């Protein structure tokens, strides 16, 4: 996992990999209980990665799921946006992924 980006970006968990950082995210929102809560294994990873109690509590909301953009694309982004956003990023995360997204935005 790469370093935090900083610059006041909030630290949040990724409910797919258990990461706790400030990397680009996709927040998936659905009707009550449709996205569920992270598995015990993912929560264990959140704890190992130093997630705050508040961040873990937020992850327990069954109506939202917070995912790294690259993790979301890997597990199947519900609206396909993450697949488009990380296309050409070649496994970049953190500041490198943010730079890729910024460059991609400037091209459109």
Order of alpha helices (4+ residues) and beta strands (2+ residues): beta-beta-beta-alpha-alpha-beta-alpha-alpha-alpha
